[in-house]
Amino acid sequence: MLISPSLLSADFLQLGAEVEMLNNSAADWMHVDVMDGVFVPNISYGLPVLSAISRVAKKPLDVHLMIVDPNRYVEQFKEAGANILTVQYEACTHLHRTLEHIKSLGMMAGVALNPHTPVSMLEEVTQMLDLVLVMSVNPGFGGQKFIPQSIDKVSRMKELLLRKKSKALIEVDGGIGLLNAPLLQVAGADVLVAGNCIFSAENPAAMVDRMKQV
């Protein structure tokens, strides 16, 4: 199981120190949520902050774009340091073209599905995917309660990928903690995004270790 701590829950006044802590932890990736205040009601950080993070990060940057028309910014996020770039299915008019664009620049290409979006919507692009992000909360804010139906959705996503012979990883984001992590692993999840669970812990690096041992 890969762990991708969400920097949305980090202390922004100590962001460099938080990234360095993750560099020295068992974390596999670092999750960066980009929100535009249009696709989702919240506004987080954008290209300048990602560029700053990339200068000190020693783990792959797992960037999730919660923005409208993400295809406009694919090259800029590559230049800012993204290693994995995930777009929202609901924000892409021409998803196939956007995935091709991401992959042509050498990044892993991912698609995120909101809680209401069925897994069948990815039927025609499974072979292009490196990652599927199952949102287990409604996107836009950290600290939300996990939606229990997400476990079954992960199972159905796994069935679809196996049927299509896709090697895409399944990532889950939203309300992840020590209680639901084992259930998600059994359902077929490969990567867990955890924010509050890690950064609110007395020892965040130790919490990463605990999640890795699930």
C-alpha positions as CSV (number, residue, x, y, z in Angstrom):
1,M,0.0,0.0,0.0
2,L,1.4,3.4,-1.0
3,I,0.7,6.4,1.2
4,S,0.4,9.9,-0.2
5,P,0.1,12.4,2.6
6,S,-2.1,15.4,1.6
7,L,-0.2,18.7,2.0
8,L,-3.6,20.5,2.2
9,S,-3.6,19.5,5.9
10,A,0.0,20.6,6.5
11,D,0.9,23.8,8.4
12,F,1.3,26.3,5.6
13,L,3.5,28.5,7.8
14,Q,5.9,25.6,8.1
15,L,5.4,24.1,4.6
16,G,9.1,23.6,3.9
17,A,9.6,21.8,7.2
18,E,6.5,19.7,6.6
19,V,7.8,18.6,3.2
20,E,11.2,17.8,4.8
21,M,9.5,15.7,7.4
22,L,7.8,13.7,4.7
23,N,11.1,13.4,2.8
24,N,12.4,11.6,5.9
25,S,9.3,9.5,6.5
26,A,8.0,6.3,4.9
27,A,5.6,8.3,2.7
28,D,5.7,7.2,-1.0
29,W,4.3,10.3,-2.6
30,M,3.2,13.8,-1.6
31,H,-0.4,14.7,-2.5
32,V,-1.0,18.3,-3.7
33,D,-4.6,19.5,-4.1
34,V,-5.1,22.4,-6.5
35,M,-8.5,24.1,-6.2
36,D,-9.8,27.0,-8.2
37,G,-12.9,28.2,-6.4
38,V,-15.0,27.4,-9.4
39,F,-15.0,23.6,-9.9
40,V,-15.0,23.3,-6.1
41,P,-15.9,26.1,-3.7
42,N,-12.5,26.3,-2.0
43,I,-9.3,27.9,-3.2
44,S,-6.0,26.2,-2.2
45,Y,-2.6,26.9,-3.8
46,G,-1.4,26.9,-7.4
47,L,1.7,26.9,-9.6
48,P,4.1,29.1,-7.5
49,V,3.5,27.0,-4.4
50,L,4.0,23.7,-6.3
51,S,7.2,25.1,-7.7
52,A,8.5,25.9,-4.2
53,I,7.5,22.4,-2.9
54,S,9.2,20.7,-5.8
55,R,12.5,22.4,-5.0
56,V,12.7,20.5,-1.7
57,A,10.5,17.4,-2.2
58,K,12.4,14.1,-2.6
59,K,9.2,12.1,-3.2
60,P,7.0,12.1,-6.4
61,L,4.5,15.0,-6.4
62,D,1.0,13.6,-6.8
63,V,-1.0,16.6,-8.1
64,H,-4.8,16.6,-8.1
65,L,-6.4,19.3,-10.2
66,M,-9.8,20.3,-9.0
67,I,-10.2,23.0,-11.6
68,V,-12.2,23.8,-14.7
69,D,-10.6,23.1,-18.1
70,P,-7.4,21.5,-16.7
71,N,-6.0,20.9,-20.2
72,R,-5.0,24.5,-20.3
73,Y,-2.5,24.1,-17.6
74,V,-1.0,20.6,-18.1
75,E,2.4,21.9,-19.4
76,Q,2.7,24.5,-16.6
77,F,2.1,21.8,-13.9
78,K,4.8,19.7,-15.5
79,E,7.2,22.6,-15.4
80,A,6.2,23.3,-11.8
81,G,7.3,19.8,-10.8
82,A,4.3,17.5,-11.0
83,N,5.2,13.8,-11.5
84,I,1.6,12.5,-11.4
85,L,-1.2,14.7,-12.7
86,T,-4.8,13.8,-12.0
87,V,-7.8,15.6,-13.5
88,Q,-11.4,15.4,-12.6
89,Y,-13.6,13.4,-15.0
90,E,-16.4,15.9,-14.5
91,A,-14.1,18.8,-15.5
92,C,-12.9,17.4,-18.8
93,T,-14.9,17.9,-22.0
94,H,-12.3,16.0,-24.0
95,L,-10.8,13.5,-21.5
96,H,-9.0,11.3,-24.0
97,R,-7.1,14.4,-25.4
98,T,-6.2,15.6,-21.9
99,L,-4.8,12.2,-20.9
100,E,-2.8,12.0,-24.1
101,H,-1.4,15.5,-23.3
102,I,-0.4,14.5,-19.8
103,K,1.3,11.3,-20.9
104,S,3.1,13.0,-23.8
105,L,4.9,15.1,-21.2
106,G,6.1,12.1,-19.3
107,M,3.8,12.3,-16.3
108,M,1.6,9.6,-14.9
109,A,-2.0,10.3,-15.9
110,G,-4.9,10.0,-13.5
111,V,-8.6,10.6,-13.5
112,A,-10.6,11.4,-10.3
113,L,-14.2,10.4,-9.9
114,N,-16.6,12.4,-7.6
115,P,-18.7,10.3,-5.2
116,H,-21.8,10.5,-7.6
117,T,-19.8,9.5,-10.8
118,P,-20.1,5.8,-11.7
119,V,-17.0,3.8,-12.4
120,S,-18.4,2.9,-15.8
121,M,-17.6,6.5,-17.0
122,L,-14.0,5.4,-17.4
123,E,-14.8,2.3,-19.5
124,E,-13.3,3.7,-22.7
125,V,-10.1,5.2,-21.3
126,T,-8.9,2.5,-18.9
127,Q,-5.9,1.5,-21.1
128,M,-4.6,5.1,-21.0
129,L,-4.8,5.4,-17.2
130,D,-1.9,5.2,-14.8
131,L,-4.1,6.1,-11.8
132,V,-7.8,6.3,-10.9
133,L,-8.6,8.5,-7.9
134,V,-11.8,7.5,-6.1
135,M,-13.0,10.5,-4.1
136,S,-14.4,9.2,-0.8
137,V,-15.7,12.7,0.1
138,N,-17.1,15.5,-2.0
139,P,-14.0,17.4,-3.2
140,G,-13.2,20.9,-2.0
141,F,-12.3,20.7,1.7
142,G,-10.1,18.6,4.0
143,G,-11.4,17.0,7.2
144,Q,-14.6,15.6,5.8
145,K,-16.3,12.3,6.9
146,F,-15.6,9.2,4.8
147,I,-18.4,8.1,2.6
148,P,-18.8,4.3,3.4
149,Q,-20.2,3.4,-0.1
150,S,-16.7,4.3,-1.4
151,I,-15.5,0.8,-0.3
152,D,-17.9,-0.9,-2.7
153,K,-17.0,1.7,-5.4
154,V,-13.3,0.7,-5.1
155,S,-14.2,-2.9,-5.5
156,R,-16.2,-2.1,-8.7
157,M,-13.3,0.0,-10.0
158,K,-10.9,-2.9,-9.4
159,E,-13.3,-5.3,-11.3
160,L,-13.4,-2.9,-14.3
161,L,-9.6,-2.5,-14.4
162,L,-9.1,-6.2,-14.3
163,R,-11.7,-6.8,-17.0
164,K,-10.1,-4.3,-19.2
165,K,-6.5,-5.5,-18.4
166,S,-5.5,-2.1,-17.2
167,K,-2.5,-1.6,-14.9
168,A,-3.9,1.6,-13.4
169,L,-3.4,2.1,-9.7
170,I,-6.5,2.8,-7.5
171,E,-6.0,5.8,-5.2
172,V,-8.6,6.8,-2.6
173,D,-8.9,10.3,-1.0
174,G,-11.1,11.7,1.7
175,G,-11.6,10.8,5.4
176,I,-8.9,8.1,5.3
177,G,-7.7,6.8,8.7
178,L,-6.5,3.7,10.4
179,L,-10.1,2.2,10.7
180,N,-11.0,2.3,7.0
181,A,-7.6,1.8,5.5
182,P,-7.6,-2.0,5.9
183,L,-11.1,-2.2,4.3
184,L,-10.0,-0.1,1.3
185,Q,-6.9,-2.3,0.9
186,V,-9.1,-5.5,0.8
187,A,-11.4,-3.8,-1.7
188,G,-8.5,-3.2,-4.1
189,A,-7.0,0.2,-3.3
190,D,-3.3,0.7,-4.0
191,V,-2.7,4.2,-2.8
192,L,-4.2,6.1,0.2
193,V,-4.3,9.8,0.5
194,A,-4.3,10.9,4.1
195,G,-4.3,14.5,5.4
196,N,-5.8,15.1,8.9
197,C,-5.0,11.6,10.0
198,I,-1.3,12.2,9.5
199,F,-0.8,15.9,10.1
200,S,-2.9,16.1,13.2
201,A,-1.0,13.2,14.8
202,E,1.5,14.0,17.6
203,N,4.1,12.3,15.4
204,P,3.1,12.5,11.7
205,A,6.0,10.4,10.5
206,A,5.1,7.7,12.9
207,M,1.5,7.8,11.7
208,V,2.8,7.3,8.1
209,D,4.6,4.2,9.4
210,R,1.4,2.9,11.0
211,M,-0.6,3.4,7.8
212,K,2.1,1.6,5.8
213,Q,1.7,-1.4,8.2
214,V,-2.1,-1.7,7.6
